Amino acid sequence: MHGPVSAAWLLVALCLASGAYCLLRMRTRGPQGQGAAGEALMGFGMAVMAVPAAFVTLPAAAWFAGAAAFTATGVHAALTARRSPHHLHHLVGSAAMVYMSLVMAAAPAVHHGRHGGAGGLPAVTGLLLVYFAGYALLAGVRLIPAPAAAPGSAGTVSGPSGWGERAELALVCRLTMAIAMVSMLLAM
């Protein structure tokens, strides 16, 4: 990636925080824990991609290893998509990570600001940008609180017992990673 170093470090911090939270979610059972491993890998992988080139330049073999890891994640997401449609999002995210890894492996000088050429295929980059921007907007809308129940209504709602079981935090994590993906695709 190229761009302002301070923005890159902020992106690294956000992706690391998202990956760490997804690791916490892996400990929960039920719908909040499903897919958390893939999301943790995505967060940590995006953090590595966002590290400024002035700090470290990874060899092409590291990018190929990342592409292989995200290919495996994508295969898992494709196999589990029948059980949960959310895994389709994981499939698209894994495909985007494979794409960015291969672009960075093929032309690392482009992504480290050594010359001004564009990286990747504009059509693929554009489609991924539209998808992740749309996903970020949808996730943001889903975070808008629902109207409060009328006073005296029947039924009490008990809150989740742990951080990993909070659906809104999982959604914030996904929103953060979608926004990070948009910024990384724009920087390609």
C-alpha positions as CSV (number, residue, x, y, z in Angstrom):
1,M,0.0,0.0,0.0
2,H,1.0,3.6,-0.5
3,G,-0.3,6.7,1.0
4,P,0.2,8.7,4.2
5,V,2.2,6.7,6.8
6,S,0.0,7.8,9.7
7,A,-3.2,6.6,7.8
8,A,-1.4,3.3,7.2
9,W,-0.6,2.8,10.9
10,L,-4.1,3.7,11.8
11,L,-5.3,1.0,9.4
12,V,-2.9,-1.5,10.9
13,A,-4.2,-0.7,14.4
14,L,-7.9,-1.0,13.4
15,C,-7.3,-4.3,11.6
16,L,-5.3,-5.7,14.5
17,A,-8.1,-4.7,16.9
18,S,-10.7,-6.3,14.7
19,G,-8.6,-9.5,14.4
20,A,-8.1,-9.6,18.2
21,Y,-11.8,-9.2,18.9
22,C,-12.6,-12.0,16.4
23,L,-10.2,-14.2,18.4
24,L,-12.3,-13.5,21.5
25,R,-15.5,-14.3,19.5
26,M,-14.0,-17.7,18.6
27,R,-14.4,-18.8,22.2
28,T,-18.2,-18.4,22.1
29,R,-20.6,-21.0,20.9
30,G,-23.5,-20.4,18.6
31,P,-23.9,-17.9,15.8
32,Q,-21.5,-15.3,17.1
33,G,-18.6,-17.7,17.2
34,Q,-19.2,-19.1,13.7
35,G,-16.8,-17.7,11.1
36,A,-14.8,-15.8,13.7
37,A,-11.6,-17.6,12.8
38,G,-11.9,-16.6,9.2
39,E,-12.6,-13.0,10.2
40,A,-9.6,-13.0,12.6
41,L,-7.3,-14.2,9.8
42,M,-8.8,-11.5,7.6
43,G,-8.1,-8.8,10.2
44,F,-4.5,-9.9,10.8
45,G,-3.9,-10.4,7.1
46,M,-5.1,-6.9,6.3
47,A,-3.0,-5.5,9.1
48,V,0.1,-7.1,7.5
49,M,-0.9,-5.7,4.1
50,A,-1.3,-2.2,5.6
51,V,2.1,-2.0,7.2
52,P,4.0,1.0,5.5
53,A,6.7,-0.1,3.1
54,A,9.2,2.2,4.9
55,F,8.9,-0.1,7.9
56,V,9.1,-3.5,6.1
57,T,8.9,-4.8,2.6
58,L,7.8,-8.4,2.4
59,P,9.2,-10.8,-0.2
60,A,7.0,-12.2,-2.9
61,A,7.0,-15.6,-1.2
62,A,5.2,-14.1,1.8
63,W,2.4,-12.7,-0.4
64,F,2.1,-16.1,-2.1
65,A,1.8,-17.8,1.3
66,G,-0.9,-15.3,2.2
67,A,-2.7,-16.0,-1.0
68,A,-2.6,-19.8,-0.2
69,A,-4.0,-19.2,3.3
70,F,-6.8,-17.1,2.0
71,T,-7.5,-19.6,-0.7
72,A,-8.0,-22.3,2.0
73,T,-10.3,-19.9,3.9
74,G,-12.3,-19.2,0.7
75,V,-12.7,-22.9,0.1
76,H,-14.0,-23.4,3.7
77,A,-16.4,-20.5,3.2
78,A,-17.7,-21.9,0.0
79,L,-18.3,-25.3,1.6
80,T,-20.1,-23.8,4.6
81,A,-22.1,-21.2,2.6
82,R,-25.1,-23.6,2.4
83,R,-25.5,-23.6,6.2
84,S,-25.1,-19.8,6.6
85,P,-25.4,-17.2,3.9
86,H,-23.0,-15.0,5.8
87,H,-20.2,-17.3,4.6
88,L,-20.7,-15.8,1.1
89,H,-19.3,-12.6,2.5
90,H,-16.3,-14.5,3.8
91,L,-15.9,-16.0,0.4
92,V,-15.8,-12.6,-1.2
93,G,-13.4,-11.3,1.4
94,S,-11.1,-14.3,1.0
95,A,-11.2,-13.8,-2.8
96,A,-10.3,-10.1,-2.3
97,M,-7.4,-11.0,0.0
98,V,-6.1,-13.6,-2.6
99,Y,-6.4,-11.0,-5.3
100,M,-4.6,-8.3,-3.3
101,S,-1.9,-10.8,-2.2
102,L,-1.2,-11.8,-5.8
103,V,-1.1,-8.2,-7.0
104,M,1.4,-7.3,-4.3
105,A,3.5,-10.4,-5.1
106,A,3.6,-9.7,-8.8
107,A,4.5,-6.1,-8.5
108,P,5.7,-5.2,-5.0
109,A,7.4,-2.0,-6.2
110,V,4.0,-0.6,-7.3
111,H,2.6,-0.9,-3.9
112,H,5.5,0.5,-2.0
113,G,5.6,3.8,-3.7
114,R,8.6,3.3,-5.9
115,H,6.8,4.2,-9.1
116,G,3.4,5.5,-9.9
117,G,1.8,2.6,-11.8
118,A,-1.6,1.2,-10.9
119,G,-1.8,-2.4,-9.6
120,G,-4.3,-5.0,-10.3
121,L,-7.0,-5.3,-12.9
122,P,-9.2,-2.1,-12.8
123,A,-12.4,-4.1,-13.4
124,V,-11.8,-6.5,-10.5
125,T,-10.6,-3.8,-8.2
126,G,-13.8,-1.7,-9.1
127,L,-16.1,-4.7,-8.4
128,L,-14.5,-5.3,-5.1
129,L,-14.7,-1.6,-4.2
130,V,-18.4,-1.5,-5.0
131,Y,-19.1,-4.7,-3.0
132,F,-17.2,-3.6,0.1
133,A,-18.5,0.0,0.0
134,G,-22.0,-1.4,-0.2
135,Y,-21.4,-3.9,2.6
136,A,-20.0,-1.1,4.8
137,L,-23.1,1.0,4.1
138,L,-25.4,-1.9,4.9
139,A,-23.5,-2.7,8.1
140,G,-23.7,0.9,9.2
141,V,-27.4,1.0,8.6
142,R,-27.8,-2.2,10.6
143,L,-26.0,-0.5,13.6
144,I,-28.8,2.1,13.9
145,P,-30.6,1.3,17.1
146,A,-34.2,0.0,16.8
147,P,-36.9,2.0,18.5
148,A,-37.2,1.2,22.2
149,A,-40.0,-1.0,23.4
150,A,-43.0,0.7,24.9
151,P,-42.9,1.0,28.7
152,G,-44.7,-1.8,30.4
153,S,-44.4,-4.2,27.5
154,A,-44.3,-7.9,28.3
155,G,-41.1,-9.8,28.1
156,T,-37.7,-8.9,29.4
157,V,-34.6,-9.1,27.3
158,S,-31.5,-10.4,29.0
159,G,-28.2,-9.1,27.7
160,P,-25.4,-11.2,26.5
161,S,-23.0,-12.4,29.1
162,G,-19.6,-11.8,27.4
163,W,-17.9,-9.5,24.9
164,G,-17.7,-12.3,22.3
165,E,-21.5,-12.7,22.4
166,R,-22.4,-9.2,21.4
167,A,-23.9,-9.1,17.9
168,E,-23.4,-5.4,17.5
169,L,-19.7,-5.7,18.3
170,A,-19.3,-8.4,15.7
171,L,-21.0,-6.1,13.2
172,V,-18.7,-3.2,14.1
173,C,-15.8,-5.5,13.5
174,R,-17.1,-6.5,10.1
175,L,-17.8,-2.8,9.3
176,T,-14.3,-1.9,10.3
177,M,-12.8,-4.5,8.0
178,A,-15.0,-3.5,5.1
179,I,-13.9,0.1,5.4
180,A,-10.3,-1.0,5.7
181,M,-10.8,-3.2,2.6
182,V,-12.1,-0.2,0.7
183,S,-9.2,2.0,1.7
184,M,-6.7,-0.8,0.7
185,L,-8.3,-1.3,-2.6
186,L,-8.2,2.4,-3.3
187,A,-4.5,2.5,-2.4
188,M,-3.6,-0.3,-4.9
